[in-house]
Amino acid sequence: MPESRSHQSQAQRITIIGSIIDTILGVLKIVFGMMAHSTALIADGIHSLSDLVTDILVVWIIRYSHQEPDEEHPWGHARFETIGTVILGCVLVAVAGAMAYDSLLTLIRNEVLQLPEWPALVIAAISVAAKELIYRYTLTVGKRIKSDLIIANAWHSRTDAFSSIVVFFGVAGAMAGISWLDSVAAIGVALIIAKVGWDLTWKSILELVDTALPEEEIKAYTDAIMGVEGVLSVHSFKSRSMGSQSQLEMHLQVAPHLSASEGHFIGDKAVSRLMTQFDDIGHVIFHIDTYDDEEGHDLSMSLPFRTEISGILWEILDQAGHPELSINRLALFYRRDAVEIELMLLNSEENQSIDLKALETELNRLFSEHSWFGGIHLWLGSQPARL
């Protein structure tokens, strides 16, 4: 919880710093763009002010997405960060469309514009330096707190630096006598903005529809799990992203003769290893299997319950001439298409006189008429009765 608050504070602080810079640059670009007769610089100023809008959005989303899970949102609020990124991307695409449309009209009408003047070059150069600086600072913070939204916002800042470079060369070309180059540069800025907006939107949409994580990440997770003692295989692996974290669900196969508690212990160990090796994992759901239920048709649904098997056992013991056999424990081991039976007999003088090997052979013969039977094993023990 304290770490989450620290990450939230860092994210909000760097975003607010970026918004202040965006405001200053946006105003400077628009004012000097009008004074220096540069439509490209004005367009770039609008871009900077659109960054301010998205910065405010980012601050609000960060505050909400870092809240703890509650009754209405048991998986947490990270998806609000994803939705915010979609909104941010759509805003960028819309702004880019408006900028490109206005500049295209200027070119089509072949309007005679005043040539840009040198202040436009100075402001464009200042913008490049300032936005590159805030990009590097924001990216460092985003990586440190592992926030995709902050990292995306960092790249958003860098697109402003790229667009300012385009403006710089566009203005320089227009000042050299190529009057239409300034409008072309404005269209170039719009295309850059649209590309970033589309990339952010598409990536977030893939997350919202629960697209699986990349194959190389799944392989890394699987390799880590297979290193846990007792895990025979990993299958039915499902994954998705939620904000900056990964959500995993999987089936872990263990030996069929393990107890339920040992199987669950192995699963807990697998989760612990994942959480230790990968700090981007938010939640893991595992299911313990004693067989690979992905191999062919699952016949386990037709296998009998303990009560039915126990009734059949007593009938067969009666047929074998041992209706009063003293039993300590009946253990059942379910496989994909069969049930193995393990019978612990009371370690008494009466049971010690029984030929267990011969009785085991007879019980295997009598049970063999049941299609689900996978074998029976008898042995003497002294644990409390658990029939």
Secondary structure, DSSP 8 states (H G I E B T S, - for coil): -HHHHHHHHHHHHHHHHHHHHHHHHHHHHHHHHHHTT-HHHHHHHHHHHHHHHHHHHHHHHHHHHTS---SS-TT-SHHHHHHHHHHHHHHHHHHHHHHHHHHHHHHHHT-------HHHHHHHHHHHHHHHHHHHHHHHHHHHHT-HHHHHHHHHHHHHHHHHHHHHHHHHHHHTT-TTHHHHHHHHHHHHHHHHHHHHHHHHHHHHTT----HHHHHHHHHHHHTSTT--EEEEEEEEEETTEEEEEEEEE--TTS-HHHHHHHHHHHHHHHHHH-TTEEEEEEEEESS-TTSSS--GGGS--HHHHHHHHHHHHHHTT-TT--EEEEEEEE-SS-EEEEEEEE--HHHHTS-HHHHHHHHHHHHTTSTTEEEEEEEEE-S----
